Amino acid sequence: MDMEYEADLLTLVDDEGQEHEFEIIDELENDDGHFMALVPTQQSPEELSSDAETYYIFEVVEEDGEELLQEVENDELLDKLADIFENRFQEAYYDEDEE
């Protein structure tokens, strides 16, 4: 079976007005809110050669009818979300290997 993969990309603008492109690698909605795990599409050679891929967790919030992403500032919540995303990544990775 031929499976095509199409990345779900979005562009974020930082405080200095610079654009950064990210791929959405997972989304999670729970009692704490709606969150996205994003990985930068343009990584430096140092980041690519590191043992772990760098990803970021953002909260999806609605402001004036528009969805915006904001940093998760609560360290306890961020740790909880990282654990959930890591478990989901592991499950997806091992499920793919078994097929």
C-alpha positions as CSV (number, residue, x, y, z in Angstrom):
1,M,0.0,0.0,0.0
2,D,1.3,3.4,-1.0
3,M,0.9,5.9,1.9
4,E,1.6,9.6,1.3
5,Y,2.6,11.8,4.1
6,E,1.8,15.5,4.1
7,A,3.3,17.5,6.9
8,D,1.0,19.9,8.8
9,L,3.1,23.1,8.9
10,L,2.5,26.5,10.5
11,T,4.5,29.6,10.7
12,L,5.0,31.4,14.0
13,V,6.3,35.0,14.4
14,D,8.6,35.7,17.4
15,D,8.8,38.9,19.5
16,E,11.4,40.3,17.0
17,G,9.1,39.7,14.0
18,Q,11.1,36.8,12.7
19,E,9.2,33.9,11.1
20,H,9.8,30.3,12.1
21,E,8.3,27.3,10.4
22,F,7.1,24.3,12.5
23,E,5.6,21.0,11.9
24,I,2.7,19.9,14.1
25,I,3.7,16.5,15.4
26,D,0.9,15.9,17.8
27,E,-2.2,17.6,19.4
28,L,-3.8,17.0,22.7
29,E,-7.0,18.3,24.3
30,N,-7.7,17.5,27.9
31,D,-9.1,19.1,31.1
32,D,-6.0,21.4,31.1
33,G,-6.7,22.8,27.6
34,H,-5.7,22.3,24.0
35,F,-2.0,21.8,23.3
36,M,0.3,21.2,20.3
37,A,3.7,19.6,20.1
38,L,5.8,21.3,17.4
39,V,9.1,20.6,15.8
40,P,11.1,23.2,13.9
41,T,11.4,22.4,10.2
42,Q,14.8,24.2,9.9
43,Q,17.2,22.8,12.6
44,S,20.9,23.6,12.9
45,P,23.3,20.7,12.3
46,E,24.0,20.7,16.1
47,E,20.3,20.1,16.8
48,L,20.0,17.4,14.1
49,S,22.9,15.5,15.5
50,S,21.7,15.6,19.1
51,D,20.3,12.4,20.7
52,A,16.8,13.8,21.1
53,E,14.8,15.7,18.6
54,T,13.8,19.2,19.9
55,Y,10.1,19.9,20.1
56,Y,8.1,22.6,21.7
57,I,4.7,22.5,23.5
58,F,2.3,25.4,23.0
59,E,-1.2,26.0,24.4
60,V,-3.9,26.9,21.8
61,V,-5.9,29.8,23.1
62,E,-8.7,31.8,21.5
63,E,-8.5,35.6,21.5
64,D,-11.0,37.7,19.6
65,G,-12.3,34.7,17.7
66,E,-8.8,33.8,16.5
67,E,-6.7,30.8,17.6
68,L,-3.3,31.8,19.0
69,L,-0.4,29.8,20.4
70,Q,1.2,30.7,23.7
71,E,4.0,29.3,25.8
72,V,3.1,27.0,28.7
73,E,4.5,28.9,31.6
74,N,3.5,26.5,34.4
75,D,6.4,24.2,34.9
76,E,4.3,21.5,36.6
77,L,1.8,21.5,33.7
78,L,4.6,21.5,31.1
79,D,6.2,18.5,32.7
80,K,2.9,16.7,32.8
81,L,2.3,17.5,29.1
82,A,5.8,16.4,28.1
83,D,5.2,13.0,29.8
84,I,2.0,12.6,27.9
85,F,3.5,13.6,24.5
86,E,6.6,11.4,25.1
87,N,4.3,8.4,25.9
88,R,2.3,9.1,22.8
89,F,5.4,9.4,20.6
90,Q,6.7,6.1,22.0
91,E,3.4,4.3,21.3
92,A,3.3,5.6,17.8
93,Y,6.9,4.7,17.1
94,Y,6.6,1.1,18.4
95,D,3.3,0.6,16.8
96,E,4.8,1.6,13.4
97,D,7.7,-0.8,13.9
98,E,5.4,-3.7,14.6
99,E,3.5,-3.4,11.3
